[in-house]
């Protein structure tokens, strides 16, 4: 019984770490998406809007994970991977700077998945030992 409580507590702590981590990412994404670039001299190409929207979908995945951890975590990681793949196909290269975005966005998604797994493990153990 103590082990079950420990697993649930760990899931709760990990879940809140992921939630707190996702807040500044969301704020930064909103500022980046809605604040115009004061130094822009020409309109943003459609392909860049598409790539930016994929990043927005990944951030949306973090928000979804607040309620549905599995769906949101998978959505974030899959969209980030898809965005990089589309970038390479459209632009013909890859930039190492994207790892900074990955380092900020993917860890909370992984933490949401870990919290979901721990919660499922606790539910299964609870069902096996009434």
TORPA-4810 file (N, C-alpha, C, O; in nm, 3 decimals):
<nodes>
NODE_1_0.082_-0.119_0.000_0.000_0.000_0.000_0.087_0.126_0.000_0.055_0.224_-0.067_X
NODE_2_0.196_0.121_0.075_0.288_0.235_0.078_0.350_0.259_-0.058_0.370_0.373_-0.100_X
NODE_3_0.381_0.149_-0.127_0.440_0.159_-0.260_0.342_0.224_-0.357_0.382_0.305_-0.441_X
NODE_4_0.215_0.190_-0.346_0.112_0.249_-0.431_0.101_0.400_-0.406_0.090_0.478_-0.500_X
NODE_5_0.104_0.439_-0.281_0.101_0.581_-0.248_0.223_0.655_-0.302_0.214_0.768_-0.348_X
NODE_6_0.337_0.588_-0.295_0.461_0.647_-0.345_0.455_0.667_-0.497_0.502_0.769_-0.548_X
NODE_7_0.399_0.571_-0.567_0.387_0.582_-0.712_0.293_0.696_-0.748_0.322_0.776_-0.837_X
NODE_8_0.181_0.705_-0.678_0.085_0.813_-0.705_0.147_0.950_-0.674_0.127_1.046_-0.748_X
NODE_9_0.222_0.959_-0.566_0.287_1.084_-0.530_0.391_1.122_-0.636_0.400_1.239_-0.675_X
NODE_10_0.467_1.024_-0.682_0.566_1.052_-0.787_0.498_1.100_-0.914_0.546_1.194_-0.978_X
NODE_11_0.386_1.037_-0.951_0.313_1.079_-1.070_0.264_1.223_-1.054_0.272_1.302_-1.148_X
NODE_12_0.214_1.256_-0.938_0.164_1.392_-0.913_0.276_1.495_-0.921_0.259_1.601_-0.981_X
NODE_13_0.390_1.464_-0.862_0.504_1.557_-0.865_0.554_1.575_-1.008_0.579_1.688_-1.051_X
NODE_14_0.569_1.466_-1.081_0.616_1.474_-1.220_0.517_1.552_-1.306_0.556_1.632_-1.390_X
NODE_15_0.388_1.527_-1.283_0.284_1.598_-1.359_0.294_1.749_-1.336_0.284_1.827_-1.430_X
NODE_16_0.314_1.791_-1.211_0.322_1.934_-1.182_0.452_1.997_-1.232_0.453_2.114_-1.271_X
NODE_17_0.559_1.920_-1.232_0.683_1.971_-1.292_0.661_1.997_-1.440_0.702_2.101_-1.492_X
NODE_18_0.596_1.903_-1.508_0.568_1.920_-1.652_0.475_2.039_-1.676_0.495_2.115_-1.771_X
NODE_19_0.375_2.055_-1.592_0.282_2.167_-1.609_0.352_2.300_-1.588_0.335_2.393_-1.667_X
NODE_20_0.431_2.310_-1.483_0.502_2.435_-1.454_0.603_2.465_-1.565_0.619_2.581_-1.604_X
NODE_21_0.670_2.362_-1.616_0.767_2.379_-1.724_0.697_2.428_-1.851_0.754_2.506_-1.927_X
NODE_22_0.575_2.383_-1.874_0.506_2.418_-1.998_0.452_2.562_-1.999_0.426_2.616_-2.106_X
NODE_23_0.435_2.623_-1.883_0.381_2.760_-1.878_0.472_2.861_-1.946_0.424_2.935_-2.032_X
NODE_24_0.602_2.869_-1.913_0.685_2.968_-1.983_0.699_2.938_-2.132_0.716_3.030_-2.213_X
NODE_25_0.692_2.811_-2.170_0.698_2.776_-2.312_0.576_2.831_-2.382_0.586_2.887_-2.492_X
NODE_26_0.460_2.816_-2.320_0.336_2.869_-2.378_0.342_3.021_-2.391_0.306_3.076_-2.495_X
NODE_27_0.388_3.087_-2.287_0.398_3.234_-2.290_0.493_3.278_-2.401_0.461_3.369_-2.478_X
NODE_28_0.608_3.215_-2.409_0.705_3.249_-2.514_0.645_3.225_-2.652_0.663_3.307_-2.743_X
NODE_29_0.575_3.113_-2.669_0.515_3.081_-2.799_0.410_3.185_-2.837_0.404_3.228_-2.952_X
NODE_30_0.327_3.224_-2.743_0.224_3.324_-2.772_0.286_3.458_-2.811_0.240_3.524_-2.905_X
NODE_31_0.389_3.498_-2.739_0.458_3.623_-2.772_0.520_3.612_-2.911_0.509_3.705_-2.992_X
NODE_32_0.583_3.501_-2.938_0.651_3.481_-3.067_0.552_3.478_-3.183_0.580_3.530_-3.291_X
NODE_33_0.437_3.417_-3.161_0.338_3.403_-3.268_0.264_3.535_-3.293_0.243_3.573_-3.408_X
NODE_34_0.225_3.604_-3.185_0.138_3.721_-3.201_0.209_3.856_-3.202_0.150_3.956_-3.243_X
NODE_35_0.334_3.861_-3.159_0.407_3.989_-3.161_0.477_4.002_-3.295_0.557_3.916_-3.331_X
NODE_36_0.450_4.106_-3.368_0.516_4.122_-3.499_0.664_4.152_-3.482_0.707_4.213_-3.384_X
NODE_37_0.740_4.108_-3.578_0.883_4.135_-3.579_0.904_4.279_-3.626_0.870_4.311_-3.740_X
NODE_38_0.959_4.367_-3.542_0.973_4.508_-3.582_1.076_4.527_-3.693_1.078_4.632_-3.758_X
NODE_39_1.161_4.429_-3.716_1.265_4.441_-3.817_1.229_4.372_-3.948_1.310_4.370_-4.041_X
NODE_40_1.109_4.316_-3.957_1.068_4.248_-4.080_1.047_4.350_-4.191_0.979_4.451_-4.172_X
NODE_41_1.106_4.324_-4.304_1.094_4.417_-4.417_1.009_4.360_-4.529_0.969_4.433_-4.619_X
NODE_42_0.980_4.232_-4.524_0.897_4.170_-4.626_0.801_4.071_-4.560_0.825_4.028_-4.446_X
NODE_43_0.695_4.035_-4.628_0.599_3.942_-4.568_0.662_3.804_-4.545_0.754_3.763_-4.615_X
NODE_44_0.608_3.735_-4.447_0.657_3.602_-4.414_0.604_3.504_-4.519_0.484_3.503_-4.548_X
NODE_45_0.693_3.422_-4.578_0.648_3.326_-4.679_0.549_3.224_-4.620_0.552_3.195_-4.500_X
NODE_46_0.464_3.170_-4.705_0.362_3.074_-4.662_0.424_2.950_-4.598_0.369_2.897_-4.501_X
NODE_47_0.535_2.904_-4.651_0.597_2.784_-4.593_0.646_2.810_-4.450_0.642_2.720_-4.366_X
NODE_48_0.690_2.932_-4.423_0.732_2.965_-4.286_0.612_2.973_-4.193_0.621_2.935_-4.076_X
NODE_49_0.499_3.023_-4.243_0.377_3.023_-4.162_0.336_2.879_-4.128_0.295_2.850_-4.016_X
NODE_50_0.349_2.791_-4.227_0.314_2.651_-4.205_0.405_2.590_-4.098_0.358_2.521_-4.008_X
NODE_51_0.535_2.615_-4.109_0.630_2.562_-4.010_0.603_2.620_-3.871_0.613_2.548_-3.771_X
NODE_52_0.571_2.747_-3.865_0.538_2.810_-3.738_0.410_2.750_-3.679_0.398_2.732_-3.558_X
NODE_53_0.314_2.721_-3.766_0.190_2.660_-3.717_0.214_2.521_-3.661_0.147_2.480_-3.565_X
NODE_54_0.309_2.447_-3.718_0.342_2.315_-3.662_0.401_2.330_-3.521_0.373_2.250_-3.432_X
NODE_55_0.483_2.433_-3.503_0.536_2.458_-3.370_0.422_2.493_-3.275_0.422_2.451_-3.159_X
NODE_56_0.325_2.569_-3.324_0.207_2.602_-3.244_0.127_2.478_-3.206_0.074_2.470_-3.095_X
NODE_57_0.116_2.382_-3.298_0.045_2.257_-3.267_0.120_2.180_-3.158_0.058_2.120_-3.071_X
NODE_58_0.252_2.181_-3.164_0.330_2.114_-3.060_0.306_2.179_-2.924_0.292_2.109_-2.823_X
NODE_59_0.300_2.310_-2.920_0.273_2.381_-2.795_0.130_2.351_-2.750_0.105_2.334_-2.630_X
NODE_60_0.038_2.346_-2.844_-0.100_2.308_-2.811_-0.104_2.169_-2.748_-0.184_2.143_-2.659_X
NODE_61_-0.017_2.080_-2.794_-0.007_1.947_-2.734_0.028_1.953_-2.586_-0.021_1.873_-2.507_X
NODE_62_0.114_2.049_-2.549_0.146_2.064_-2.407_0.023_2.107_-2.328_0.004_2.065_-2.214_X
NODE_63_-0.059_2.193_-2.388_-0.182_2.234_-2.320_-0.280_2.117_-2.308_-0.344_2.099_-2.204_X
NODE_64_-0.292_2.038_-2.414_-0.379_1.921_-2.411_-0.333_1.824_-2.303_-0.415_1.759_-2.238_X
NODE_65_-0.203_1.815_-2.284_-0.147_1.722_-2.185_-0.186_1.759_-2.042_-0.179_1.674_-1.953_X
NODE_66_-0.227_1.881_-2.019_-0.273_1.918_-1.885_-0.395_1.835_-1.848_-0.417_1.805_-1.730_X
NODE_67_-0.476_1.798_-1.947_-0.596_1.719_-1.921_-0.579_1.573_-1.961_-0.615_1.482_-1.886_X
NODE_68_-0.523_1.550_-2.081_-0.502_1.416_-2.134_-0.354_1.399_-2.162_-0.304_1.432_-2.269_X
NODE_69_-0.284_1.346_-2.064_-0.138_1.340_-2.069_-0.084_1.259_-2.187_0.010_1.302_-2.254_X
NODE_70_-0.143_1.144_-2.212_-0.095_1.059_-2.320_-0.114_1.128_-2.456_-0.020_1.135_-2.536_X
NODE_71_-0.232_1.177_-2.480_-0.262_1.243_-2.609_-0.174_1.365_-2.629_-0.114_1.382_-2.735_X
NODE_72_-0.165_1.450_-2.528_-0.086_1.572_-2.541_0.062_1.546_-2.555_0.129_1.611_-2.635_X
NODE_73_0.114_1.452_-2.477_0.257_1.421_-2.486_0.296_1.364_-2.621_0.396_1.405_-2.680_X
NODE_74_0.216_1.270_-2.670_0.243_1.212_-2.801_0.225_1.317_-2.911_0.304_1.322_-3.005_X
NODE_75_0.122_1.399_-2.898_0.097_1.505_-2.996_0.216_1.601_-3.005_0.257_1.639_-3.115_X
NODE_76_0.270_1.639_-2.892_0.384_1.732_-2.890_0.507_1.670_-2.955_0.569_1.731_-3.041_X
NODE_77_0.542_1.551_-2.913_0.664_1.487_-2.965_0.650_1.457_-3.114_0.743_1.481_-3.191_X
NODE_78_0.535_1.404_-3.154_0.515_1.371_-3.296_0.517_1.496_-3.382_0.574_1.496_-3.491_X
NODE_79_0.455_1.603_-3.334_0.452_1.727_-3.413_0.591_1.788_-3.423_0.628_1.840_-3.529_X
NODE_80_0.668_1.784_-3.317_0.805_1.837_-3.323_0.887_1.759_-3.425_0.960_1.819_-3.504_X
NODE_81_0.876_1.628_-3.422_0.949_1.546_-3.518_0.902_1.576_-3.660_0.984_1.593_-3.751_X
NODE_82_0.770_1.584_-3.680_0.714_1.613_-3.811_0.759_1.750_-3.861_0.789_1.766_-3.979_X
NODE_83_0.764_1.848_-3.772_0.807_1.982_-3.810_0.951_1.980_-3.861_0.982_2.044_-3.961_X
NODE_84_1.038_1.907_-3.793_1.177_1.900_-3.837_1.188_1.831_-3.972_1.265_1.873_-4.058_X
NODE_85_1.109_1.726_-3.990_1.108_1.655_-4.118_1.060_1.746_-4.231_1.120_1.749_-4.338_X
NODE_86_0.953_1.821_-4.207_0.901_1.913_-4.308_1.003_2.023_-4.336_1.021_2.063_-4.451_X
NODE_87_1.070_2.073_-4.232_1.172_2.177_-4.252_1.280_2.126_-4.347_1.318_2.196_-4.441_X
NODE_88_1.328_2.005_-4.322_1.434_1.950_-4.407_1.384_1.934_-4.551_1.457_1.962_-4.646_X
NODE_89_1.261_1.889_-4.566_1.207_1.871_-4.701_1.186_2.004_-4.773_1.213_2.014_-4.892_X
NODE_90_1.139_2.105_-4.702_1.112_2.235_-4.765_1.238_2.319_-4.783_1.256_2.383_-4.887_X
NODE_91_1.324_2.319_-4.683_1.441_2.408_-4.684_1.568_2.340_-4.734_1.661_2.407_-4.779_X
NODE_92_1.572_2.208_-4.728_1.689_2.135_-4.777_1.805_2.125_-4.680_1.911_2.074_-4.716_X
NODE_93_1.787_2.174_-4.558_1.893_2.164_-4.457_1.829_2.154_-4.319_1.707_2.160_-4.305_X
NODE_94_1.913_2.140_-4.219_1.865_2.135_-4.082_1.955_2.225_-3.999_2.075_2.233_-4.024_X
NODE_95_1.898_2.291_-3.901_1.976_2.384_-3.819_1.991_2.328_-3.678_1.894_2.284_-3.617_X
NODE_96_2.112_2.331_-3.628_2.140_2.282_-3.494_2.064_2.364_-3.389_2.035_2.313_-3.281_X
NODE_97_2.033_2.489_-3.419_1.960_2.575_-3.325_1.824_2.519_-3.288_1.768_2.555_-3.184_X
NODE_98_1.770_2.430_-3.372_1.641_2.370_-3.339_1.649_2.286_-3.213_1.547_2.262_-3.148_X
NODE_99_1.768_2.241_-3.177_1.782_2.162_-3.055_1.746_2.244_-2.931_1.706_2.187_-2.829_X
NODE_100_1.760_2.376_-2.939_1.720_2.461_-2.827_1.570_2.451_-2.806_1.522_2.440_-2.693_X
NODE_101_1.495_2.454_-2.916_1.349_2.440_-2.907_1.314_2.300_-2.854_1.227_2.285_-2.769_X
NODE_102_1.383_2.199_-2.906_1.358_2.062_-2.859_1.386_2.052_-2.709_1.310_1.989_-2.636_X
NODE_103_1.495_2.114_-2.664_1.532_2.106_-2.522_1.429_2.173_-2.432_1.419_2.139_-2.315_X
NODE_104_1.355_2.267_-2.485_1.252_2.335_-2.406_1.118_2.265_-2.414_1.047_2.255_-2.313_X
NODE_105_1.081_2.215_-2.532_0.945_2.165_-2.554_0.930_2.016_-2.526_0.828_1.974_-2.470_X
NODE_106_1.026_1.936_-2.562_1.009_1.790_-2.552_1.017_1.737_-2.408_0.939_1.647_-2.376_X
NODE_107_1.105_1.786_-2.322_1.109_1.730_-2.186_0.977_1.735_-2.110_0.942_1.635_-2.045_X
NODE_108_0.900_1.845_-2.112_0.772_1.838_-2.042_0.677_1.736_-2.104_0.598_1.674_-2.034_X
NODE_109_0.684_1.719_-2.236_0.599_1.618_-2.300_0.637_1.479_-2.251_0.550_1.395_-2.226_X
NODE_110_0.766_1.454_-2.238_0.811_1.325_-2.186_0.768_1.308_-2.041_0.726_1.200_-2.001_X
NODE_111_0.777_1.414_-1.963_0.733_1.407_-1.823_0.583_1.379_-1.813_0.540_1.304_-1.726_X
NODE_112_0.504_1.438_-1.902_0.360_1.406_-1.904_0.338_1.259_-1.933_0.252_1.195_-1.872_X
NODE_113_0.415_1.203_-2.026_0.402_1.060_-2.058_0.444_0.973_-1.940_0.382_0.870_-1.913_X
NODE_114_0.549_1.012_-1.871_0.594_0.937_-1.753_0.487_0.942_-1.644_0.458_0.841_-1.581_X
NODE_115_0.429_1.059_-1.621_0.323_1.072_-1.520_0.203_0.987_-1.557_0.143_0.923_-1.471_X
NODE_116_0.167_0.985_-1.684_0.055_0.902_-1.730_0.084_0.755_-1.704_-0.003_0.681_-1.656_X
NODE_117_0.206_0.712_-1.735_0.244_0.571_-1.716_0.242_0.535_-1.568_0.193_0.428_-1.532_X
NODE_118_0.295_0.619_-1.484_0.294_0.591_-1.340_0.151_0.583_-1.286_0.121_0.498_-1.203_X
NODE_119_0.065_0.672_-1.333_-0.075_0.670_-1.289_-0.143_0.541_-1.332_-0.218_0.482_-1.254_X
NODE_120_-0.118_0.498_-1.454_-0.177_0.371_-1.503_-0.122_0.253_-1.423_-0.196_0.159_-1.394_X
NODE_121_0.005_0.258_-1.390_0.066_0.152_-1.310_0.000_0.146_-1.172_-0.027_0.037_-1.121_X
NODE_122_-0.025_0.260_-1.113_-0.089_0.266_-0.981_-0.234_0.215_-0.990_-0.280_0.143_-0.902_X
NODE_123_-0.305_0.253_-1.096_-0.442_0.207_-1.112_-0.448_0.056_-1.129_-0.537_-0.010_-1.074_X
NODE_124_-0.355_0.001_-1.205_-0.350_-0.144_-1.225_-0.319_-0.216_-1.094_-0.379_-0.318_-1.063_X
NODE_125_-0.225_-0.161_-1.017_-0.189_-0.223_-0.889_-0.307_-0.212_-0.791_-0.331_-0.304_-0.713_X
NODE_126_-0.379_-0.103_-0.795_-0.494_-0.085_-0.708_-0.605_-0.183_-0.744_-0.672_-0.236_-0.655_X
NODE_127_-0.624_-0.209_-0.874_-0.724_-0.303_-0.920_-0.689_-0.447_-0.885_-0.778_-0.529_-0.863_X
NODE_128_-0.560_-0.477_-0.880_-0.516_-0.613_-0.848_-0.525_-0.644_-0.697_-0.540_-0.759_-0.657_X
NODE_129_-0.514_-0.539_-0.616_-0.519_-0.555_-0.470_-0.629_-0.467_-0.411_-0.602_-0.356_-0.366_X
NODE_130_-0.754_-0.517_-0.412_-0.864_-0.434_-0.359_-0.858_-0.408_-0.212_-0.945_-0.340_-0.158_X
</nodes>
